[in-house]
């Protein structure tokens, strides 16, 4: 099975300007496709921006709203899957918003929808309702692909649930702030190693309102190293998710085989 070339868009886009952010995503998709990527991942809340305050409710859209159709068109135009973050308005529960992410296939079909389960800080808890489905998966390029958003990956139980469900590549759109650089530099590679999977971690970068996003996006491999790593500036980072390397690593690493679940009951 060939490797899945994975592109990470490290960018904060244009704050509050959905049309401009769709254009940035389109341009990144063109560059990713030209480099042979099969999937492009954009950061958390990329379509609207993160620090938009009361505009969060105004700019939120249903999962299948106009921006979703625009992203599907981008995926088809460039022939690759696209994962992205956005604020979702629940059409069945008036006033309820989710910090959401969607993965669209290269044919424009929806592969996965995810709602952030662990909300970070007062800003997110003010605007969003937490999701209640921890493991969301799709099939892409012969791999089982899972989705999380930012803070979710910092909970070891979350990533372990994906490992036990067979996730090969975990897509994590992110809005990680200073001074939490330890997360992309250390936590994410360790999560990939201890769970024997790849993690694609696409972050925002630079100042935005009261926040300072740190960049450092990475594709972490099952050997606990960053197979590709961004700096602090806006950039497109590309790395390969290699199924053969993953299989060999899993054969050598005994963590999942040596678990003793009967001892872990008190943890939950």
N, C-alpha and C positions, 0 to 999 in steps of 0.2 A: 504494500500500500504506500503510495507516495506521501511525502511530507505535506502538511498543510501550511503554506506560507501565511503568516499572520502579521497584519499591519496594525500598529497602535498609533492613533492620532492624539498627540499631546498638544492640547490647545484649550484655551478658555473661550474661544470664539468672540462674538460680539454680544455684550450684555443686553438682554431684553430684545434682541433682533433675530427673530426666528428665520426670516428670509435670508439674512446674511449668514447665519449659521448653516443653513441648508446649502448655500453656495460653497462655504468652506468645506463641508462634508463631501460635496460633489467633486471639488477639486482634489481632495485627499483620496477619494475613491479612484479617480483617474490615475493618480500617481501610484497608488497601491496596486491597481490592476496592471499597470505598465511594468511593475517590479515582480509580477507573477503571484501576487497575494490572492488567496482564496477567501479571506475574511478581513474586514476592517472593523476595528473597535474604536468608538469615540467615548469621551468621558461621561461622567455622571451629569445629568441635567444639561447635556450639551446643547440641545435645541433652543433653550431659553436663556441659559446662563444660570448660575447658582444663586448669587446674592442679589436677587431681584425683588425682595420684599413682597409688598402687596400685589405686585404684578404676577406673582406665582399663580394666584387664582384666575387672573385675567388671561394669562397665556397658556394655562393648562388645557389639554385637549383629550378627547376620548382616545382610547388605544388605536382605533381605526379612523382617526381624524385626518384632516388635510395634510398635516406634516407626515403622518405615517404613509400616506399615499405618495408623497414627494420622496421619502426615503426609499420606498419600494421601487420607484422609477429610477433612482440613482443606482440601486443594486442591479437592476436589469440593464441599464445603460452601460455599466462597466463590467458586468458579468462576475460579480463577487458578492458574498454575504456581507451584510452590514449590521453591526450591533451598536446601539446608541441609547443614551439616557434622556429622559424627558419627564415633565410633570403630567401625570395622567389624571383626568377628571372621570370619576365613576359616574356613568350615565344612569345607573339604577339607584344610587344613593346621593341625593342632592347635597352638594357642598363638600363631598369627600374627595380628597386628593391623595394620590400615591406618588412616591418617588419611584419611578418605573424605568424599566429597560426593555427593549425589544430587539430580537434578532430576526432579520429578514434574509431569506435565501437569495441566491443569484437569479432566480426566476421571479423574484418579487413576492413569493409566498411567505407568510408568517411562520417562522420556525419555533419561536419561544417568546412568551411574555412573562416578565418577572416584576414583582413589587418588593421593594426593599423591606426586609424584615426587622432589621435593627437600626432604628433611627438615631442619628448622632446629634446631641446638643439641643438647646432650646429653639434654634432656628428651624430645624427639621421637625421637631415635635409640635411646633406651633402650626405648621402648614400641612403636615402629612399624617396619614393613618398608616400604621405598619402593616405590611403584607403578612400573610399567614401560611405561605407555602415555601418551605425551605429549599427544596430540591426541584428545580425546573431544568429540563434537559431537552436536547434536540440532537438529531443526527446531521452531520455535516462532513463531507469528504471522507466518509468511512469512520469518523470519530464520534464518540458521544461527547457533546458539548453542553456544559452547564453554565448557568448565569447567577451572579450575585451583584451587589452594588456596594462598593467602598467598605464601610464599617463592618458589613457582614463577614468579610473575609478574616477579620481580626478575631473572630470567635472560632476556636479550634473545632468545636462540635459541628459547626456549619460545614466546614470543608471536609471533615471526616464523613459526614453524611453523604456528601457528593462522592467521595472515594468509594464508600460502600455501595453506592448506587451505580458505580461503573463509569463515572465521569472521567474522560481523558484530558479534556481541555476546559478550564474554568475561565469564563470571560467575566472580568470585573471592571466595569466603568466606575471611575473614582473621582472624588473631589477631596483629596487629602491635603491638609493644611500644615504649615509650620506650627509647632516644632515636632511633628510626628514623623520625621524622616526615617525613623527606625522601621516603620511599616514597610515601605517599598525596599529599603536596603537590607532588612533582616527578616521581618515577619513573613513577607510573601515568599521569598525563597525557601524558608523553613517549612511553610505550609505545603509548598510543592513537594519538598523532599519527604516529609513525614507521611504524606498521603499518596505519593507516587502518581502525580499528575502534572500537567502543565498549567500555569496560571498566567493569563494575559491581563495586565493591570494597567489601564490607560487613565492617566491623571490630567487634571487641569493644571495650569501653571500661571504664576504671577499674581499681582494684587487684584482683588475684586471685592468692592465694598469693604467690610471689616475683616476680610479673610486674605490670607497669603498662601496660595497653593504652591506646592513645592516641586511639581514635575516628577522626575525620576521614574517615569513609566518603565515597565519591564515585562519581558516574557521570561518567566522563571521556569526552569526545567525540573524533572524529577531527581536530578542529581544535586539540587539545592543551589544551582548557580543561575545567574541572569544570562540567558542565551542571547538577549538583546536588552539594551538599557539606554534610556534617554538621559539627557542632562536636565538643566533647569529651563531651557528656552522652548519655544514652540517648535515641534518637529514631528516627523513621521518616522516611527521606528519599526523595523521589519525583522522578523525572525521565523524560524521554521519549527513547527511541531512535528517531530519525527516519530511515527508509530513504532518503528523498529527499535529505536533508542529507548522508547518508553517501555516496550515489552521486555527488553533486556534488563532495564533498571528494575522493573517489577519482579523479575525472576531472581534478582540478587538481593533485593531489599525485603526483609522478613516482617516489617512492621504490621502490615494488615493480617498476615498469616498467624502471627504470634499474639494477636490480641486475645484477651480473656474477658469477654463481655459480661460474664457472670459476676465479675468483681466491681463493675462500674455502676451498678444500680443506684447507689447513693448520690451519684453525680447529677442525676435527673429526678 
